[in-house]
Amino acid sequence: MSMTPVHVVGGGLAGSEATWQLAQAGVPVVLHEMRPVRGTDAHHTDQLAELVCSNSFRADDWTGNAVGLLHAEMRKLGSIIMACGDAHQVPAGGALAVDREGFSRAVTERLQAHPLVTIAREEIAGLPPQDWDSVILATGPLTSPALADAILKLTGEDQLSFFDAIAPIVHFESIDMDVAWRQSRYDKEGPGGDAAAYINCPMDQAQYEAFIDALLSSPKSEFKDWEHVPYFDGCLPIEVMAERGRETLRHGPMKPVGLTNAHRPEDKPYAVVQLRQDNALGTLWNMVGFQTKLKHGAQTEVFRMIPGLEKAVFARLGGLHRNTFINSPRLLDDTLRLKAQPRLRFAGQVTGVEGYVESAAVGLLAGRFAAAERLGRAAVPPPATTAMGGLIGHITGGHLEGGKGSFQPMNINYGLIPPIAPPKRDEEGLRLGAKEKTRIKKRLVGERALADIDAWLAGARALAAE
Ligand SMILES: Cc1cc2nc3c(=O)[nH]c(=O)nc-3n(C[C@H](O)[C@H](O)[C@H](O)COP(=O)(O)OP(=O)(O)OC[C@H]3O[C@@H](n4cnc5c(N)ncnc54)[C@H](O)[C@@H]3O)c2cc1C
């Protein structure tokens, strides 16, 4: 008897990868892609896995870069996106950049040629029919309005966003805690019983004035014509708040009340920047209320003016974009199924990851989970020690809820993976410097991740052989 197909909606980076993983596992797939019948504001072709903007998959070095590690894990897992990217690469130094047309054509041709793949060029303009018992929704940041409306009705209004409002995130170890201190405003205890939940960075008046000048004079990114991102009063970009008056920030996200500088209790700060823990590991901290449209280079410069953040290393910089994504930590289980309707899985950027490679990685996992389920095997998430596991952790578990709308899309970064303490001395007993320690730490994390992916893969093969 023939096997019932799994349906994948959206033939972008995530949907193409999910389709490939299912088909390679022996499961028939119908891939529904609306282009060219209906277009989006960013896509220009009818090819699958179209790259809508840059042609770069970013750094390719697994020993020193988190996205390079993700590349390496995906190659081990038979990724079509990585295989076609490697086959169509163009010179780009340490990065993997691709010939965009050759790349998308290769993905399209490989999927079209697969005997278990059927490609239907149609929009799924509402919830998929009930008799589709296993569906992967991979419709991306520009999900068509009819489907987005249906998802909204199913999940509830608070659970689907049409814009991101991203505040920068800082690696904890780069914050100078000799300047910053931990305290909640008025020492208020949260539900977790912690009166020291925030990290506070103090400013005196001169520092505040210089910071406002820098905010006002730094270059800002423009919105694209079609983006029409509305500003809500609850999440205005900080530079827009500063334009409304030099004191606005001091009465908003930078208000100094209820806080005492633990290092210099006699000095009353003129303004305070607060950071809130962003992931369960405690490695990432987001700058509260600091969503911004400043250009990325300017953000790094301006935010390093904040006392305590002079050497900040940013896991994510701020931004505001049109971007459809669901509140995954609340809605999805750890194999990406919608808790309210487990026949529906989500994959790609719509789950709250950011970037071509991350979207494809989540598509890869969704495809493998759906294949395991269809074949009557356990769908086991990848270990938390891997880049894949770090992404799944961000979207289904590791993010800490800091209020409505606090879950925001993120690229892969080392803050999502449990760290490994580097040795203090080298083989000759000499003390290692900070740079060398960071280099070793990244390599150790990479080695552990690749070994753990091998073990995970071996486990999946053993289940298949049973
Ligand atoms: C303007 C813009 C620029 C970007 N630039 C970059 C960049 O430079 N680098 C980077 O890494 N990331 C960039 N991104 C993010 C990028 O979109 C994602 O990284 C990646 O494309 C997401 O992959 P995905 O598969 O989730 O979605 P997509 O690749 O967008 O694929 C979704 C697919 O679903 C289809 N679809 C939508 N709704 C339906 C429906 N109802 N029925 C059937 N099909 C449907 C769409 O036509 C599309 O083919 C950009 C995003 C935008 C919007």
The ligand as a MOL file (V3000), in Angstrom:
LIG
                    3D

  0  0  0     0  0            999 V3000
M  V30 BEGIN CTAB
M  V30 COUNTS 53 58 0 0 0
M  V30 BEGIN ATOM
M  V30 1 C 13.4600 41.7540 2.0520 0
M  V30 2 C 14.1680 40.6490 2.7620 0
M  V30 3 C 15.5570 40.5600 2.6950 0
M  V30 4 C 16.2370 39.5280 3.3460 0
M  V30 5 N 17.5910 39.4450 3.2370 0
M  V30 6 C 18.2540 38.4090 3.7990 0
M  V30 7 C 19.6600 38.2460 3.6230 0
M  V30 8 O 20.3040 39.0310 2.9540 0
M  V30 9 N 20.2690 37.1880 4.2140 0
M  V30 10 C 19.5870 36.2900 4.9510 0
M  V30 11 O 20.2050 35.3460 5.4620 0
M  V30 12 N 18.2450 36.4030 5.1380 0
M  V30 13 C 17.5710 37.4430 4.5780 0
M  V30 14 N 16.2220 37.5890 4.7510 0
M  V30 15 C 15.5260 36.6650 5.5360 0
M  V30 16 C 15.1060 35.5600 4.5530 0
M  V30 17 O 13.8360 35.7820 4.0340 0
M  V30 18 C 15.0840 34.2760 5.2140 0
M  V30 19 O 16.3260 34.1070 5.7820 0
M  V30 20 C 14.7690 33.0680 4.3440 0
M  V30 21 O 14.4250 33.3240 3.0170 0
M  V30 22 C 13.6380 32.4360 5.0380 0
M  V30 23 O 13.4480 31.1730 4.5130 0
M  V30 24 P 12.0000 30.5560 4.5850 0
M  V30 25 O 12.0620 29.2860 3.8390 0
M  V30 26 O 11.5120 30.5420 5.9780 0
M  V30 27 O 11.1000 31.6160 3.7910 0
M  V30 28 P 11.1780 31.9930 2.2380 0
M  V30 29 O 12.5100 31.7030 1.6810 0
M  V30 30 O 10.6240 33.3560 2.1130 0
M  V30 31 O 10.1620 30.9420 1.5820 0
M  V30 32 C 8.7850 30.9770 1.8320 0
M  V30 33 C 8.0730 30.5250 0.5820 0
M  V30 34 O 6.7050 30.3330 0.8680 0
M  V30 35 C 5.9430 30.8030 -0.2140 0
M  V30 36 N 4.5970 31.0860 0.3040 0
M  V30 37 C 4.2130 32.0600 1.1660 0
M  V30 38 N 2.9150 31.9280 1.4730 0
M  V30 39 C 2.4490 30.8370 0.8080 0
M  V30 40 C 1.1750 30.1810 0.7350 0
M  V30 41 N 0.1150 30.6200 1.4110 0
M  V30 42 N 1.0620 29.0820 -0.0600 0
M  V30 43 C 2.1330 28.6120 -0.7830 0
M  V30 44 N 3.3420 29.2010 -0.7490 0
M  V30 45 C 3.5120 30.2950 0.0590 0
M  V30 46 C 6.7250 31.9910 -0.7270 0
M  V30 47 O 6.4310 32.2630 -2.0870 0
M  V30 48 C 8.1560 31.5280 -0.5390 0
M  V30 49 O 8.6730 30.8880 -1.6830 0
M  V30 50 C 15.5080 38.5940 4.1090 0
M  V30 51 C 14.1120 38.6880 4.1780 0
M  V30 52 C 13.4430 39.6960 3.5140 0
M  V30 53 C 11.9490 39.7620 3.6100 0
M  V30 END ATOM
M  V30 BEGIN BOND
M  V30 1 1 1 2
M  V30 2 1 2 3
M  V30 3 2 2 52
M  V30 4 2 3 4
M  V30 5 1 4 5
M  V30 6 1 4 50
M  V30 7 2 5 6
M  V30 8 1 6 7
M  V30 9 1 6 13
M  V30 10 2 7 8
M  V30 11 1 7 9
M  V30 12 1 9 10
M  V30 13 2 10 11
M  V30 14 1 10 12
M  V30 15 2 12 13
M  V30 16 1 13 14
M  V30 17 1 14 15
M  V30 18 1 14 50
M  V30 19 1 15 16
M  V30 20 1 16 17
M  V30 21 1 16 18
M  V30 22 1 18 19
M  V30 23 1 18 20
M  V30 24 1 20 21
M  V30 25 1 20 22
M  V30 26 1 22 23
M  V30 27 1 23 24
M  V30 28 2 24 25
M  V30 29 1 24 26
M  V30 30 1 24 27
M  V30 31 1 27 28
M  V30 32 2 28 29
M  V30 33 1 28 30
M  V30 34 1 28 31
M  V30 35 1 31 32
M  V30 36 1 32 33
M  V30 37 1 33 34
M  V30 38 1 33 48
M  V30 39 1 34 35
M  V30 40 1 35 36
M  V30 41 1 35 46
M  V30 42 1 36 37
M  V30 43 1 36 45
M  V30 44 2 37 38
M  V30 45 1 38 39
M  V30 46 1 39 40
M  V30 47 2 39 45
M  V30 48 1 40 41
M  V30 49 2 40 42
M  V30 50 1 42 43
M  V30 51 2 43 44
M  V30 52 1 44 45
M  V30 53 1 46 47
M  V30 54 1 46 48
M  V30 55 1 48 49
M  V30 56 2 50 51
M  V30 57 1 51 52
M  V30 58 1 52 53
M  V30 END BOND
M  V30 END CTAB
M  END
